[in-house]
């Protein structure tokens, strides 16, 4: 487990999890699933243009500043999320590469998560020097807790902040520590989470994030398939389809409806325009993040949108999840060091020879690492190696070798 994750989850729990978090009986796919791919195949050079990425980041920073400066209204006990949702959200925050920079202040105000210790149902937070006393401390406690009398403020002793079970070192950035029992943690069910993009805002509820975290909205399924060709050059093919969101996921549906609102339903090429719009969002506004491949970090679709960055594998999962919401037939195309998405030819042109034939149908491959890549027209900057395996994620237990027509065996 990465050091960043250990510090926020707890070393004893981190060792037990070994890169996977468990909530109840649901296995949370966090950084343990290594897709059958290598590095980011040049996405650093071909990633989203800085202008749109920076535009989104500026909008998010402004939003965070407004949230942090807003006066706190005391919590309404009747509006609090249930325990399972609280566990999910704290687990997500404990993995910053999954949650991103902008969700924490929207949930916690000025406080930041220091340690989530699930086995004793306590959550520890820290405050910066400017927020560690007086009215700002009171505001921070208001934002964190339903009942402020059940919040423990650590006493400082010889440079450490001491609780009954834990102690934390003072640092220039950490000037106060708070302990909040999980059942007293303020997590309003109507918290307005917002993640801005050009033309639309991704706005999941805390319950919808919990549904993602518990895998309720994912296809799920067997994790590892056994390649049937030595040329694949890897002992295991990891099933990317199990991370794709099923059709009917409400937060993605709302987002896509806003994103494609101006595309007329009566337009004969509306299908192609919608698909192109979804691909444009990913290729132009999701920043490249090659380290996700290097660290074996796998994201659900909502996590790529919340963090605003993804490597090519997580981009494929995001596009697949979005295509599910519009009822589009698509496939994942696995190569030795690449994972691509392809859609049926339809009215797309076929000028770039970036197609494959499968099930007697022509499928157009989409280059999600080239900003503004026009499906069927532009030549991809990085062509993937030869196709090895094909999958419809909704058929999560079937990955086919198109050369032989045989399905792979799962472990």
TITOR-702695 format. One record per residue: x, y, z of N, C-alpha, C, O in turn. Coordinates in steps of 0.02 Angstrom, whole numbers, plus 32768, in hexadecimal, padded with zeros to 4 digits. Layout:
BEGIN
XYZXYZXYZXYZ...
// end
This chain:
BEGIN
802A7FC48000800080008000802C803E80008061803F801F801680717FDD803D80AE7FD9803F80D1801C800E80D08041807780F1802B807F8114806A804881478075802F814E80AD8034816B80407FFF819D80467FC0817D80617F9C819C80887FB18140804B7F75811E80607F7D810580A87F4D810A80CE7FB680EB80BA7FC080D180FD7FB4810781317F9580FA81657FCE814281247FCA817781567F82818A81657F7381A0819C7F55818181357F118197813F7EE2815E81517EAB816B816A7EF6812181467ECB80E981567EE080C981987EB680AD81BB7F2080CC81A87F3A80AC81E47F64807081D07F4E804781A87FA0806B81EB7FCF803981D37FB67FF281E17FC27FC581B87F937FE7821A7F7B7FA482287F457F9081F77F457F5881DD7F177FBC81EA7EE27FAE81BA7EFE7FAB81747EE97F81814C7F2E7FD681657F4C7FD781227F6D7F9581127F677F7C80DA7F907F7881437FB17F3881377F7E7F0281297F897ED680FE7F477F04814E7F157ED081457EF27ED781017EE27EA680E07EE77F1680EC7EC47F2080AD7EF07F0F80717ED77EF5803F7F307F1D80767F5F7F10803E7F447F2B7FFD7F467F0A7FC97F2B7F6980007F157F8A7FC47ECC7F837FB47EB57F9E7F827EA67F5F7FDE7E5E7F5A7FD27E3A7F6A80137E4F7F5580487E047F91800E7DDD7FA380487D9E7F7980497D817F6B80147D877F6480847D4C7F3B80897D197F5F80B47D287F7380EC7CDE7F67809A7CA77F8580C07C707F5180C17C527F41808D7C627F3680FC7C327F0081017C497EC680D67C817EAF80DC7C1B7EAE80AC7C2D7E7680807C437E8E803B7C547E6680107C437ED180307C537EEB7FEE7C9E7EF97FEA7CBA7F1A80157CBD7EDF7FB67D047EEB7FAB7D0C7F2B7F837CEE7F337F4E7D337F597F9E7D3E7F9A7F7E7D7D7F967F547DB37F897F6F7D777FA17F137DB07F9C7EE67DD77FDC7EE97DC7800C7EC67E0B7FDD7F127E3680177F187E7E80017F0E7E9B7FE17F3A7E9A80137ED87EE2800D7EC87EFE7FC67EC77F3A7FBE7EBD7ED47F937ED27EF07F4F7ED17EE97F2F7E8C7F0E7F007E7D7EBB7F477E647EAD7F277E247EDD7F427DF07ED87F7C7DDC7F0B7F197DD87F397F2D7DA37F1E7F167D617F197EDA7D547F0D7F467D377EF47F337CF57F2E7F167CCC7F697F1F7CDC7F1B7EF47C987F4D7ED57C6D7F6B7F087C3E7F647F037C017F8C7F3A7C5B7FA97F707C347FE87F887C557FF47F7A7C9080107FAC7C2F804E7FC67C4B8048800F7C5B801980247C7C807A80387C42807A80807C50804380A37C2B801680847C10804880E67C288012810D7C0D8019811A7BC37FF681447BA7804680F67BA1804D80F87B59804C813F7B3D8029814E7B0D8074816A7B5D807D81AC7B41804781DE7B53804482137B34801C81CE7B837FE681FD7B917FFE823E7BB07FDA826F7BB0803C823F7BC98057827E7BE1805C82B07BA8805082EB7BB1806F82977B6C807582C37B33803182D27B13802683087AF8800382A27B177FC482AA7AF47F8A82B57B237F5182AB7B0F7F9782CA7B617F6282D27B917F37830F7B847F4183337B537F06831A7BB17ED783517BA97EFB83947BA67F2C839F7BCA7EE483C17B7A7F0584027B747F0184287BB57ECE84267BD87F36844C7BC57F3A846E7C067F0184A07C0F7EEA84AA7C477EEB84BF7BD97EB984F47BE07E7884DB7C007E6084F97C2F7E5D84A47BE77E1F848A7C047E2A846B7C487E0184737C757E6184487C517E70842B7C937E7884627CC77E5C845E7CFD7E9E84957CB57EA884CD7CE47E6884F47CF07E5D850C7D277E3F84FA7CBD7DFE851B7CC67DD484F67CF97DB685157D257DD284B57CF47DAD848D7D257DCB84937D6A7DA7849A7D9B7E0C84907D6F7E2D84957DAF7E2184D97DD17E1684DC7E0D7E22850E7DA97E1385507DC57DCC85547DE07DBF856F7E157D9D85387DBA7D5785387DD07D4F85107E117D2A85247E3D7D7384D87E157D6E84AF7E527D8E84D27E8E7D7484CE7EC57DC584F37E837DE585177EBA7DB9854F7ED57DB4855B7F117D9885727EA77D6985A77EBC7D3085897EE47D1C85A57F177D1585517ECE7CDF85307EF27CF6851C7F387CD185267F687D3185007F3D7D4B84EA7F7F7D5385267FAD7D4285227FE87D6D855D7F937D75859A7FBC7D3185B17FD77D2C85C580107CFF85B07FAD7CBC85C57FC27CA185977FF87C8285AE80287CAC85567FF07C94852580217CB7853080647C96852E80987CF8853980637D1E854180A07D0D858280C57D10858481037CFC85B680A17CEE85F680C07CA585FE80D57C94862C80FA7C7A85D180BF7C3385D780D07C2885CA811A7C47859D81367BFE85F1813B7BEF85E481827BCC85A1818B7BA7858B815F7BD9858181C27BBD853E81CE7B7A854281F17B73856482247B49852081D57B08851981F57B0984D7821D7B1F84A482027AF284D8825C7AF3849982837AD2845F825F7AA3846982397AEC8424826B7AD483E882487A8C83D7825B7A7783E282937A6983BC822B7A2683A182367A2D8356823E7A3C8333820D7A22833B827A7A2A82F2828479FF82C882557A11828F824579C782E3823E799B82BD821279B582B681CB799C828D81A479E782DE81B97A0282DE81757A4482B8816F7A6582BD813B7A58829481A27A99827581A17A998232817C7A6A820A81827ACE822681567AD581E881327ADD81AE81637AF281B8819C7ACD8172814C7AD2813981797B1B812381827B48813E81627B2680F381AE7B6A80DE81C07B9080C281847BCB80D1817C7B6F809A815B7B91807D81227BAA80B380F27BE180AE80D77B8280E780E87B97811E80BC7BD1814380DB7C00815780B87BD0814E811C7C088170813E7C48814781367C7D816381297C438106813F7C7E80DC81387C9980E180F07CD680E680E67C6D80E080BF7C8380E4807A7CA78125806B7CDD8125804D7C8A815D80817CA8819E80727CEA81A780957D1981C380787CF0819080D37D30819680F67D65816880D77D9F817A80D37D50812D80C27D7F810180A07D988120805F7DD3811D80507D6A813F803A7D7E81607FFC7DB08199800A7DE2819F7FE77DA281C2803D7DCF81F9804D7E1381E080647E468202805C7E1481A480807E54818880977E818174805D7EBC816580677E66817380217E8D81637FE57E8C81A07FB87E6281A47F8A7EB881D17FC37EB482117F9F7EB882097F537E9B82327F2F7EDB81D77F3A7EE081D07EF17E9E81BB7ED37E9281C57E977E72819D7EFB7E30818B7EE37DFF81C57EEA7DD381CE7EC07E0681EC7F207DD582207F2F7DE682627F0F7DB882877EFB7E2582737F0B7E3982B27EED7E3C82EB7F1F7E2E82E27F5B7E4D83267F067E5A83607F2F7E1B83837F477E1B83A37F7C7DE5837E7F217DAE83AC7F2B7D72838F7F507D4583B57F627D71834F7F5D7D3883337F817D3E833F7FCC7D0C834A7FEE7D7B833D7FE77D858342802F7D6B8384804C7D458382807C7D7D83BE80307D6283FC804C7D16840280447CF58421806E7CFA83E4800F7CB283E780087C8E83BF803E7C5683CF80517CAE838A80567C918361808A7CA2837980D07C78837680FD7CE0839280DA7CF9839E811D7D0383E8812E7D1383F881677CFB841580FE7D0B845A810C7D568465810F7D7B845080E27D6E848581467DB68495814C7DDF845C816A7E1D845D81657DC0842B81887DE583F381A57DFD83C4816E7DE183C281377E31839E817F7E4A836B81507E52832981767E63832781B17E4482F381527E4982B181707E91829F81807EBD82A581557E9D828A81BD7EDF827181D17EDF822681D37F0E820681BA7EAC820881F07EAB81BF81F97E6381A782007E3D81C182287E52817581D87E12815381E07E20810E81F97E3E80E581D67E0A810082377E1780BF82577DD5809A825D7DB180A3828F7DC58071822D7D83805382297D74802482647D3B801F827A7DA78003827E7D997FD182B27D857FEF82F57D647FCD831D7D98802E83027D7F804C83417D4E808583347D3B80A983627D39808C82F47D0380BB82E27D13810382F57CE5812983067D51811682F27D65815B82FE7D85817782BF7DA3815382977D7D81B982B67D9C81DB827E7DC48216829A7DAB823B82C47E02821E82837E2E8253829B7E3A828682647E468274822A7E3782C582777E4082FC82477E74832D82627E82832F829E7E90835482357EBE8389824A7EA883CB822B7E8383CD81F97EBF8402824A7EB1844582327EF2846B82297F23845E824B7EF2849981FB7F2C84C481EF7F3284F782287F028500824D7F6C8517822F7F73854A82647F3E858082617F28859782957F2B859582267EFA85CC82217EB485B882357E8985E382407EA78577823B7E64855F824C7E62853B82907E318519829F7E95854282B87E9D851782F37E84853583347E8A851583687E69857283337E4E858D83717E1785BF83637E0B85D283297DF685D583987DC3860883927D8785F483687D7385BA83687D6C862583467D30861B831F7D3B85E982E67D0D85C382D57D7685E982C77D8385BB82907D84857382A97D6E854682857D9E856882E47D9C852483017D54850F830D7D4184D682FF7D2C853D83287CE5852D83347CC1851D82F27C9884EF82EF7CD1854382BD7CB38536827C7CC884F382607CA084CF82427D0884E2826A7D2084A182527CFD846882757CEA843782557CF3846E82B77CD1843982DD7C88843482C77C6D83FD82C17C68846E82BB7C23846E82A37C1D844782627BED842382577C4E845082367C4C842F81F57C5983E581F97C4583BF81CD7C7B83CF822E7C8F838982337C5F835E825A7C598322824C7C3B837A828A7C17835182BA7BCD836382BF7BBA839D82B87BA5833182CD7B5E833C82DB7B57835983207B32838A832A7B79833C83517B78835383977BBE836A83A97BEC834183B27BC883AC83AF7C0B83C683BB7C2783B283FF7C6483B484097BFB839F842F7C14838B84717C388347846F7C5B8336849E7C2F832184387C4F82E084327C8F82E384087CA982AF83F47CA7831E83FB7CE6832783D77D1E8330840A7D1A835B84377D52830A84037D8C830F84307DC48336840D7DD8832683D67DDC836A84307E15839184177E538378843B7E54837684797E86836584177EC2834884367EE8837C845E7EEB83B6844D7F05836584957F34838E84BC7F7A8386849E7F8E835084897F9E83BD849D7FE283BB8482801483AF84BA801383D284ED8040837E84B08074836E84E180B6836384BB80BC8333849480E5838E84C78128838784AA8127837D845F814983508444810083A6843E810083A483F580D3836F83D780D38367839A80AD834B8400807E831A83E7803783298401802F834384388006831883D87FC0831E83ED7FA882D984037FAC82A983DD7F8F82D584407F84829484617F3A8288846C7F1682B184897F24824D84567EE2823284667EEC81F484917F2581E0849D7EB681D584A77EBC819984D17EDE816084AB7F05813B84C87ECF8159846B7EE9812184447F1B8134840F7F3D810983F37F22817584017F4C818B83CA7F7181CA83DD7F5C81EF84097FA981D583BB7FCC821583C07FE68228837B7FF681FC83527FEA8269836E7FFF8282832E803082BB8338802882E48366806282BF830E809582F38313807A833582F88055833782C6808D836A831A808083AD82FF80AE83B882C380E883A682C4809383D6829080BB83EA825580A7843282458076844B826080CC8453821880B9849882068073849C81E8805384D181ED805A846681CB8018846681AD7FE1844D81DC7FA6845681CE7FF4842D82127FC4840C823E7FCA842782847FF9841582A97F9C845382977FA1847682D77F6C8463830A7F6D847A83427F3D843982F67F0A841F83247EEF83DE83087EEB83D582CC7EDC83B183367EC1837083227E7F836483467E77837683807E51834683227E0E8338833C7DFE82EF83337E1082D083007DDB82D283647DC1828E835D7D758292835C7D5682AF83897D58827383297D0F827383227CF8822A831B7D0D820882EB7CCE821183487CB381CD833E7C8E81CA82FC7C6C81F982E87C94819282DA7C75818C82987C2A8199829B7C0E81B7826D7C09818382D07BC0818D82D47BAE81D682E57B7381E782E47BDF820082F37BD3824782FE7BED827282C47BE682AF82C57C0A825182937C258276825A7BED829682327BBC827482207BF482D582237BC182F881FC7BCB82E881B27BFE82F881947B9A82C881957B9A82B9814E7B5382C281357B2C829281327B43830081257AFE830F81107AED82EB80D07B1282EC809F7AB482CA80D07A9F82A380957A9282D080597A9282B880207A87831180657A7B833F802E7AB7836C80207AB083A380047AF3835580337B30837B80247B3683867FD97B3583557FB47B3C83C47FC17B3E83D17F797B8583CA7F5C7BA783FD7F547B9A838E7F4D7BDC83837F2F7BDA83977EE57BAA83897EC27C0F83B97ECF7C1083D27E8A7C5783CD7E6E7C8783DE7E907C5C83B57E307C9B83AF7E0D7C9183C97DC67C6E83AA7D9E7CAF84027DB87C9F84287D7B7CC5840F7D3E7D0083FE7D417CA1840E7D057CBF84027CC47C9F84337C937C6F84557CA57CBA84387C587CA084657C267C5B844D7C107C5484187BF27C2884757C1F7BE584647C087BBD84397C377B82842C7C297BDA84227C6E7BB483F77C9C7BD983F27CDE7C1683FD7CE27BB383E27D127BD083D97D557BBF83937D6D7B85837E7D6C7BF1836E7D827BE5832C7DA07BD383377DE97BFC83527E0F7B9783227DFD7B7E83327E407B6182F47E617B2482ED7E667B8B82C67E787B72828A7E9A7B5C829A7EE17B7682C77F007B2B82747EFA7B1982787F417B47824A7F687B69821F7F4C7B4882527FAA7B7282267FD37B5981DE7FCE7B8281B07FD17B1881D47FC87AFE81907FC17B1381717F7E7B2181357F7C7B1681987F4A7B2C817E7F097B76816C7F0B7B8A813A7EEC7B9E81937F2E7BE581807F367BEA813F7F5D7C1381147F4C7BC281387F917BC280F97FB77BB080BE7F8A7BCE80887F907B7E80C77F5E7B6B80907F327BA4807C7F047BAE80417EF67BCB80AD7EEC7C07809D7EC67C3880777EF17C5380437EDD7C4580917F2D7C7780737F597C67802B7F6C7C9380017F737C27801D7F747C137FD87F877C097FAC7F4A7BF27F737F507C197FC77F0F7C157FA27ED07BCE7F907EBB7BC57F677E8E7B9C7FAF7EDA7B577FA27EC87B497FB67E807B1F7F987E5E7B6B7FEA7E697B5D80067E277B8D7FEB7DF27B8B80017DB87BB97FBD7E047BEA7FA37DD57BD57F5E7DBD7BAE7F3B7DDD7BF07F4A7D837BE27F077D6A7C007ED27D977BE37E9C7DA07C3A7EE17DB47C5C7EB17DDF7C697E707DB97C617E707D7C7C7C7E3B7DDA7C897DFC7DB77CCE7DE17DC77CF07DFC7DF27CE37DAC7DA47D257D8E7DB17D5D7DBD7D9E7D587DE27D6D7D937DBB7DC57DC87DEC7DBE7DFD7DDA7D8A7E127E057D647E127D9B7D887E4C7D897D607E3B7D547D2C7E1D7D207D3C7E4E7D617CEE7E487D307CB87E8D7D177CA57EBF7D387CB17E907CDC7C887ED07CBD7C757ED87CC67C297EB27CA97C037F0A7CED7C137F157CF67BCB7F237CB27BAA7F437C867BC77F0B7CAB7B6C7F157C6C7B497F4A7C727B137F527C467AE87F6F7CAA7B147FA37CB57AE17FE37CCD7B027FE17CFC7B2B801B7CAE7AF1805B7CC47B0D806C7D0A7AF680927D2D7B1880527D1F7ABE80627D617AA480447D997ACF805A7DD27ACA80147D887AF97FF97DBB7B26802E7DD07B58802E7E097B70805C7DA27B6880997DB17B8F808B7DC57BD680B47DE77BF680517DB17BF180427DBC7C37801E7D7F7C517FF77D617C2D802A7D6B7C8F800B7D2E7CA97FC17D357CB87F9D7D037CBB7FAB7D737CC27F657D7E7CD67F4A7DBA7CAF7F6D7DEB7CA47F0A7DB57C9B7EE67DEE7C807EB47E047CB47E887DDE7CC77EBA7E417CCA7E8C7E5B7CFD7E4F7E797CDC7E547E9E7CAB7E167E687CF67DD57E757CD87DBF7EBD7CE67DA47ECC7D1B7DCB7EEA7CB67DB87F307CBE7D6D7F3A7CBF7D547F6A7CDC7D487F0C7CA17D007F147C9D7CDD7F157CDF7CA77F317CE57CFB7EF77D137CD87EF37D537CD57F377D767CAF7F3E7DA67CFC7F697D5F7CFC7FAA7D7F7CCB7FDA7D5C7CC080117D747CAF7FC57D247C827FF07CFD7C3F7FF77D217C257FC67D3C7C2380337D207BE280407D3F7BAA80267D127BAB80307CD57B7980077D307B3F7FEE7D0B7B1480297CF37B1880607D0C7AEB80197CC07ABA804A7CAA7A8B805B7CE47A7C80317D0E7A7480997CE57A4680AE7D1A7A6880CC7D577A4780D87D897AAA80D97D537ACC80F97D8B7AB781437D8A7AC881667D5B7A95815B7DBD7A74819D7DB97AA481D87DB37A9482087D907ADD81D77DD67B0982117DD37B27821A7D8D7B2F82527D757B3981E27D6D7B5481E67D297B1D81F97CF77B2A821E7CC87AE181E07D037AAA81F17CD57A9C823C7CD67A93825B7CA17A9A82597D117A8E82A27D157AC582C97CF27AB882F97CCE7B0282B37CFE7B3C82D57CE07B3A82D17C947B4483037C727B2C82967C797B2B828C7C317AF082B27C127AF782CE7BDB7AB782B37C347A7E82D97C1A7A9083237C127A7F83427BDF7AB3833F7C437AC883857C3E7AFC838E7C077AFB83BF7BE27B29835E7C037B6083637BD37B4983607B8B7B67837F7B5F7B14833B7B7F7AFD83307B3A7ABA83527B2C7A9983437AFA7AA6837F7B577A63839D7B527A5783C07B0E7A2083BF7AF37A8B83DF7AF47A8384057AB67A8483DA7A777A7A83F47A407A90839B7A7E7A91836E7A447A4A83577A367A2C83347A5F7A2F836C79FE79E8836079EF79DA831679E579FF82F479C179A582FF7A04799382B879FD797D82A879B67982826F79A0796482DA7992794C82CE794E798382CC791A797782BB78E079BF82DF792E79F882E079007A0C829878F07A188270791D7A0F828678AE7A228241789D7A66822D78B87A7281F278C47A93825D78C27AD5824D78DB7ADC825B79267B13826279407AA2825F79497AA4826E79917ACC823979B77AF1824979E67AC481FA79A37AEA81C479C67B3481D279C37B5681D179F67B4E81DF79877B9581EB797E7BAB822A79A37BE2822C79C07B82825E79A27B94829C79C57B9782927A107BC282AE7A327B69826A7A2B7B6A825D7A737BAA82377A867BCB82487AB77BB982037A607BF681DC7A6F7C3482097A6A7C6082057A957C3682327A367C70825F7A2E7C7482907A687CAB82A07A7F7C3A82A87A807C3B82D77AB87C5782B77AF77C7E82D67B1B7C4482787B047C5E82557B3F7CA9824A7B387CCF82547B677CBE82367AFC7D06822B7AF17D2D826C7AF77D64826D7B127D1082A47ADF7D3182E57AE47D3C82F97B2D7D7183137B3E7D0A82EE7B567D1283007B9D7D4E82DC7BBB7D7582FA7BDF7D54829C7BAC7D8A82757BCA7DCD82897BAD7DFD82927BD27DD1828F7B6B7E12829D7B4C7E2982E57B577E6582F27B597DFA83147B607E0D835B7B657E0E83757BAC7E3383A47BBB7DE683577BD97DDF83757C1C7DF883487C557E0183617C8D7E0283097C487E2082DD7C7A7E6B82DD7C707E8482C97C3B7E8F82F47CA27ED882FB7C9C7EF982B77C9B7EE082887CBC7F3082AF7C777F54826F7C777F7382617CBB7F87828F7CDE7F7782227CCD7F94820F7D0E7FB681CC7D087F9B819A7D217FF181C97CE8801381897CDD802281627D1C802881257D19802981857D55803B81617D928006812F7DA8801481027DCF7FC881377D907F9481077DA27FA680C27D897F9980907DAB7FC380BE7D4D7FD9807E7D33801480637D5B801880287D6A804380907D6B807F807C7D8F806E80637DD6809080367DF0803B80807DF58028806E7E397FED803E7E3B7FD3802F7E717FD680277E027F9E7FF87DFE7F5F80147E1E7F3B7FF07E417F5280537E117F1680747E2C7EDD806D7DFA7EE480817DC07EA680527E107E6C804A7DE67E3380747E027E2680737E3E7E13809A7DD67DDE80C77DEC7D9B80B37DCE7D97809B7D967D6880BE7DF67D2580BC7DDB7D1980FC7DB47D41812C7DB97CE380FE7D8D7CD681397D637CCF81787D8D7CE981AC7D7A7CAC81757DC57CA281B17DEE7CE381CB7E097CEB82077E127D13819F7E177D5381B47E337D7D81D87DFF7DA182087E0F7D7981C27DC07D9D81E77D8B7D80822C7D827DA5825C7D757D3E82337D887D1E82747D817D2E82A17DBD7D3882DD7DB57D2F82847DF97D3C82AC7E357D8582C37E387D9382FB7E4C7DB382977E247DFA82AA7E257E0C82D47DE87E3B82FC7DEB7DE782CB7DB17DF682F07D747E3482D97D517E5182FE7D297E4B829B7D5E7E8582817D3B7E8182357D397E6182157D637EA182187D067E9E81CF7CFE7ED181B97CCA7EE181DE7C9B7EEA817C7CD17F13815F7C9C7EE4813F7C697EA781417C717F0081227C347ED6810A7BFD7EA880D27C137E7180CC7BF77EBC80A97C437E9180737C597E54808E7C7D7E1C80787C707E5F80BE7CAA7E2780DB7CCE7DFC81077CA27DC181117CAF7E1A81237C6D7DF281477C3B7DC281177C187D8881287C0B7DDB80DC7C077DB080AA7BE67D7680977C137D3D80927BFC7D83808D7C547D4E807D7C837D1B80B57C877CDF80A97C897D3380F47C887D06812E7C8B7CDB81317C4C7C9E813A7C527CF9812B7C117CD1812F7BD47C9F80F57BD17C6580FF7BBF7CB680B87BE37C8780807BE37C4C808D7C117C13807E7C007C5A80A87C4C7C2480B67C7C7BF380EA7C617BB780E67C6D7C0E811C7C3C7BE3814F7C1F7BBA81347BE47B8081457BDC7BDA810A7BBC7BB580EC7B847B7D80BF7B9C7B4880BB7B7C7B87809E7BD47B5180757BF17B13809F7BFE7ADB80887BF47B1D80DD7C147AE481077C287ABB811E7BEC7A8081307BF47AD8811E7BB07AB281317B747A9E80F57B4B7A8680FB7B137AA880B97B677A92807C7B457ABA80697B087AA180467ADC7AF880807B057B2280737ACB7B4680307AD07B61801F7B057B47800B7A997B6E7FCD7A977BB77FE07A897BC580087A5C7BE47FC47AB07C2B7FD37AAA7C537F977AC37C377F6A7AE27C937F977AB57CBE7F607ACC7CFF7F7C7AE87D157FB37AD57D1D7F567B147D617F627B297D8F7F377AFE7D807EFC7AF07DC67F557AE97DF67F317AC07E387F2E7AE77E587F617AF37E4A7EF27AFC7E877EE77B237EC17ED87AF57EBD7EAB7ACB7EF77EFC7AFE7F377EEB7ADF7F6A7EE37B167F5B7EEE7B507FA57ECF7B037FD87EC07B377FE47EFB7B667FEA7EF17BA27FE77F367B4B7FF57F717B757FC37FA97B687FD57FE37B6A7F867F977B5B7F547FCB7B4E7F0E7FB07B5A7F017F747B527EE17FDD7B6D7E9A7FCD7B737E7480047B4F7E79803E7B627E4E7FF27B1B7E2C80237AF27DE180167AF37DCA7FE07B077DBB80497ADE7D7380437AD67D6380497A8C7D8180717A697D3480217A757D1D80257A2F7CD180247A2D7CB180037A567CB5804A79FE7C6D804D79F47C5D803979AC7C88803A79817C1F802679A17C0B8010795E7C12804A792C7C0A8084793D7C23803778ED7C31806978BA7BF9809C78B27C0580D878B57BBB808478A87B8480B2789F7B9380E6786A7BA880D578337B888126787B7B94815D784D7BDA817A78547BEB81AC78347C03815D787F7C48817578847C6C816778437C62813378247C988195782D7CC1818777F27CF5815278027D008141783C7D14813977CF7D47810577D77D87811977B37DA480F2778E7D9B815877BD7DD4817377987E17816277B77E4A816377947E18815477F77E59814D78197E708104781F7EA680F8783B7E4980D678077E5B808E780B7E6A807978527E96805178607E428095787F7E4A808578C77E0C805D78DD7DE78071790A7E02802478BB7DC87FFB78C77DDC7FB378D27E147F9E78C37DAD7F8D78EE7DB67F4478F27D757F2478DB7D407F4478DC7D7A7EE678C67D3F7EC078B27D327E8B78E77D5E7E6678FB7CF47E8A78FF7CE17E5879327C967E4D792D7C6F7E7C79257C817E0E79337C3B7DFC792C7C1D7E1678EB7BE57E2E78E97C457E1278B57C307E2978737C1C7E7378737BF37E88784A7C397E9878A07C297EE078A67C6B7F0778A87C9C7EF078C57C6A7F42788A7CA37F6F788F7C9C7F9A78CE7C687FB778DB7CD37F9E78F37CD47FC579317D0B7FF9792B7D437FEB79187CF98037793D7D29806E793C7D4C807479807D2B807C79B47D8E8072797F7DB5807B79BC7DBB80C679CC7DC180EF799F7DB880D67A0C7DBA811C7A237DFB81287A487E0A81057A797E2181597A337E5F816B7A547E4F81A07A8A7E4681DA7A797E4B818B7AC87E3981B87AFF7E7581DE7B1A7E6E82077B477EB181D27AFE7EEC81F57B157EFE82307AE87F2C82567AF77EDB82377AAF7EE7826E7A817EB082A27A897E7782937A777EBE82DD7AA37E8A830F7AAF7E61831E7A707E7D832F7A3C7E1F83197A767DF483297A3E7DF582F77A057DE0830779CE7E0E82BB7A127E12828779DE7DCE827D79BD7D9C826F79DF7DCB8284797B7D8C827C79567D868233793F7DAF821979197D52821479597D4981CC794D7D4181BF79027D1781DD78E17D6A819178E97D67817D78A37D8D81AB78747D93819B78397DA581E3788D7DC7821378607E11821B78717E3C821478467E20822A78B07E65823978C27E8F81FA78CA7E7681C678DF7ECD820178B87EFC81CA78C27F1481CC790A7F2D820079207F0D819679307F22819779777F6D81A3797D7F94818B79557F7F81C879B17FC681D579BC7FEB819679D28026818D79C47FC8816C79F67FE6812E7A0F7FB980F379FF7F8880E77A237FC880D179CB7F9F809679BA7FAE805D79EA7FE9804E79F77F7B803D7A057F8780047A317FA37FC97A0A7F9A7FC479CE7FC47F9B7A2D7FDB7F5E7A0C7FA07F3679F07F667F4979F97FB07F0079CF7F7C7ED779B07F487EC179E37F597EB37A1D7F0A7EBF79CD7ED37EA979F97EDF7E627A117EF17E3579EA7ED57E577A507EDC7E147A6D7E987DFA7A847E867DC07A777E737E247AA97E347E0D7AC77E007E447AC47E107E7F7AC47DC07E2E7AC17D887E5C7ABC7D557E4B7AF17D4C7E107B037D347E7E7B0C7D037E747B417CCC7EA87B3D7CD97EE37B327C8E7E927B477C587EBF7B597C557EC17BA57C467E8D7BC47C637EF97BC57C647EF97C0E7C247EE17C2E7C257EC47C657BEB7EEC7C0E7BAC7ED47C2D7BAA7E887C2E7B837E6B7C547BD27E687C037BDB7E1F7C077C1C7E147C2E7C4F7DFF7C117C1A7E217C6E7C587E287C957C7F7DE87C9F7CB77DEA7CB77C627DAF7C8D7C867D707C957C9D7D537C527CB07D197C4E7C9B7D7D7C1D7CAE7D657BDB7CE17D947BBD7CD37DCE7BAF7D1E7D7B7BB27D527D9F7B8E7D687D707B567D7D7D377B647D647D877B187D6B7D5B7ADE7DAC7D697ABA7DC17DA27AB27DCC7D337AA37E037D387A747DE57D3A7A2E7DCC7D067A167DE57D737A0B7DC37D7779CA7DE37D4B79957DC27D3979647E227D3A799E7E447D10796D7E297CC9796E7E227CA9793A7E197CB079AA7E017C6B79B17DB67C6779BF7D977C3379B47D997C9F79D67D527C9F79E97D457C807A2D7D0B7C7A7A417D797C6D7A507D717C4C7A917D747C7F7ACA7D977CB27AC67D4F7C717AFF7D4F7C9B7B3A7D867C867B697D967C4B7B6E7DA37CB67B8C7DD77CA67BBD7DBA7C877BFB7D7F7C917C0C7DE37C617C1D7DCF7C437C5C7DE27C727C957E197C8F7C957DB57C7A7CC67DC37CA47D007DDC7C787D397DC97C3E7D417E077C967D617E207C727D9B7DE97C697DCF7DF47C4C7E03
// end
